[in-house]
Amino acid sequence: MHDNKHKTLVSMPFEKNNPHRYTRKLKRPLGKMIGFRGYEGQSEQLKTVPNWQERLRQFVDQLICDLPKNE
C-alpha cells in the first residue's frame, strides 16, 4: 500500500534560452551581504518600500561617492 500523502515535488531548472527561465534584472552582479543594525521597526518598514533593495544599493553608492578623496 502506497502512502500518497507525502509526495515530494522536485523542481527542475528551465533549460537555457527557455523563454520562461528567470533572467536577472540587475545591471551589476551582487556581492557579499551587507548587514547593519537598524532601529527597532526599521526592518519591517523598509520592506514595505517599493524596490527598496535596489534603492538602498544606489544610496550606498552615493554615500561612498560623497566621501572626501584622500590625496
LINBEL-V327946 format. One record per pair of residues at least 12 apart in sequence whose C-alpha atoms are under 7 Angstrom apart, sorted by the first residue. I is the first residue (numbers start at 1). J is the second residue. Records with the same first field share a line. If there is no record, write none. Layout:
I: J / J
This chain:
none
